[in-house]
Structure formats: C-alpha cells, structure tokens
Amino acid sequence: MDNPAFEARRLIRGARAATLATQAAGQPFASLVTPAAAPDLLPLLWLSTLSEHTRQLRAEPRCALLFMGAPEGPNP
C-alpha cells in the first residue's frame, strides 16, 4: 500500500457492500447497503422511502458509512 489515497479510491469504488449507521432515539442503528461512487468519490446510496434508515436520516442527517473490502483482497 504505497499510496493511501489510491487504496482508499480502490476500496470505495470496488465495495459491493457497506454499513450505514444512523441513530434512532439516540441509539445506533446499522443497515447493510449497496454503495456506488461518483467520479469525485462522493458516496451514492439508493435508499427506499419505506426504509427505517431513510426515516432516521430525515430526522437526523448525521450518519457513518463503513465500506467493506473484498475478503480475498489485501487488508487496507
């Protein structure tokens, strides 16, 4: 891993799954989501208006997004 920025881009663009963490009534709530990335690496998520995490994001927009690397790939 010579270039951390390159490795971060590779991880974000190659991620097939991510964990979206929101909060409900002050408690953490984690959901499995399918991410994509815009050319500038802005994370893109397709969220249903029916989902619990969408309701939570509308009430409290602060969240965390954890990208998961491929299990067979190197540990970033």
Beta strands, then each sheet from edge to edge (+ up, - down):
strand 1: 18-24
strand 2: 27-33
strand 3: 35-37
strand 4: 43-45
strand 5: 64-67
sheet 1: 2+ 1- 5+
sheet 2: 3+ 4-
end
